[in-house]
Amino acid sequence: MSIESDIADAIVAVVTTVTEVKTINFDKIILATSDFRDHELPAVQLWDVFQSVEHQRGRILVSWSLSLELIMKSLTTGSVVQKDLWELRRKIQLALWANPNLGIPGVVHMVYTGNITDLHTVEPYYISRLDFDVLYYDNLTGSC
């Protein structure tokens, strides 16, 4: 199995510990927010953005950029406000960076690079995207 698979599985496992999150998508990303059913929210989606690589003799140092999208919705059972989105985003951040190498040999550190929110353009949905890089070493060549 590739180290990317290990990393994705570890991130999904960590986000699963945040009890408010009802759905976590990695392999199948939902493009239209309205396609989420109410009982699936709040939801998190994780996707691959790109990798940059530094070749270092027999191995490579990879900086793998990922995005994690958090989707919440105001329902008849309760309204979502900006602070709800920020608080749940913070819980996810704290869970992810409690063990920044994810307990995976070769992973150096997850580096939080920023976030963006969409609070009002897709009402009644509140969305936040967390962007981060996972730095890790991977063997590339045999011995010289």
C-alpha positions in Angstrom: 0.0 0.0 0.0 1.2 3.5 -0.8 2.1 6.0 2.0 -0.6 8.2 0.5 -3.2 5.6 1.3 -1.9 5.3 4.9 -2.0 9.1 5.3 -5.6 9.4 3.9 -6.8 6.5 6.2 -5.2 8.1 9.2 -6.7 11.5 8.5 -10.2 9.9 8.0 -9.7 8.0 11.3 -8.8 11.2 13.2 -11.8 13.1 11.8 -14.0 10.2 12.8 -13.2 10.9 16.4 -14.9 14.3 16.1 -18.3 13.1 17.2 -20.3 16.0 15.6 -19.2 15.0 12.1 -21.8 12.6 10.6 -20.2 11.9 7.1 -16.6 11.7 5.9 -16.0 11.4 2.2 -12.6 10.7 0.6 -13.0 8.5 -2.4 -16.3 9.9 -3.6 -16.5 13.7 -3.3 -19.9 15.3 -3.5 -19.7 18.3 -5.8 -23.1 19.8 -5.2 -23.6 20.7 -1.6 -27.4 20.3 -2.0 -26.8 16.6 -2.7 -26.1 16.0 1.0 -29.0 14.7 2.9 -29.8 16.4 6.2 -28.9 13.4 8.3 -25.4 13.3 6.7 -24.5 16.8 8.0 -22.2 18.1 9.3 -20.0 16.4 6.7 -16.3 16.5 5.9 -14.7 15.8 2.5 -11.0 15.3 1.9 -9.3 15.6 -1.5 -5.9 15.5 -3.1 -4.7 18.9 -4.4 -1.1 18.3 -5.6 2.3 17.1 -4.6 5.7 18.8 -4.9 8.8 16.6 -4.6 12.4 17.1 -3.7 14.6 14.3 -4.9 17.2 13.4 -2.2 19.5 10.6 -3.4 17.5 7.3 -2.9 14.4 9.0 -1.5 12.1 11.9 -2.1 10.7 14.5 0.3 7.1 15.0 -0.6 4.9 18.0 0.3 1.4 16.7 -0.4 -1.3 19.4 -0.4 -4.7 18.3 0.8 -8.0 20.2 1.3 -10.6 19.3 3.9 -14.0 20.7 3.5 -16.5 21.1 6.4 -20.1 21.5 5.4 -22.9 22.4 7.9 -26.5 23.3 7.3 -29.3 25.1 9.1 -32.2 22.7 9.6 -35.6 22.9 11.1 -34.1 21.3 14.2 -31.6 24.1 14.6 -29.8 27.0 12.9 -26.2 27.1 12.1 -24.3 30.4 12.7 -20.8 31.4 11.9 -19.6 30.6 15.4 -20.8 27.0 15.0 -18.8 26.6 11.9 -15.7 28.1 13.5 -16.1 25.9 16.6 -16.4 22.7 14.7 -13.5 23.7 12.5 -11.4 24.3 15.6 -12.3 20.8 17.0 -11.2 19.2 13.7 -7.9 21.3 13.7 -7.1 20.2 17.3 -7.8 16.5 16.5 -5.7 16.6 13.4 -2.7 18.3 14.9 -2.7 16.4 18.2 -0.4 13.9 16.5 1.0 15.9 13.6 2.9 13.0 12.0 -0.3 10.8 12.2 1.8 8.0 13.8 3.1 7.0 10.4 6.8 6.2 9.8 8.1 8.5 7.2 5.6 11.3 7.8 7.5 14.3 9.1 4.7 16.7 10.0 1.4 18.1 8.8 1.6 21.8 8.1 -1.5 23.9 8.3 -1.5 26.4 5.5 -4.8 28.2 5.9 -8.5 28.1 5.6 -11.4 29.8 3.8 -15.0 30.1 4.7 -18.2 30.5 2.6 -20.8 31.7 5.1 -23.6 33.1 3.0 -23.4 32.4 -0.7 -24.9 28.9 -0.6 -27.6 29.3 2.1 -28.6 27.5 4.2 -25.1 25.8 4.0 -22.0 27.0 5.9 -18.7 25.8 4.5 -15.1 26.0 5.6 -12.1 24.5 3.8 -8.9 23.7 5.7 -5.8 23.5 3.5 -2.7 21.7 4.7 0.4 19.9 3.5 1.7 16.5 4.7 5.5 16.4 4.6 6.8 12.8 4.2 9.7 10.8 3.0 9.3 8.0 0.5 11.9 5.6 -1.0 12.3 6.1 -4.7 15.4 4.3 -5.9 17.5 1.3 -5.0 21.0 1.8 -3.5 23.6 3.3 -5.8 
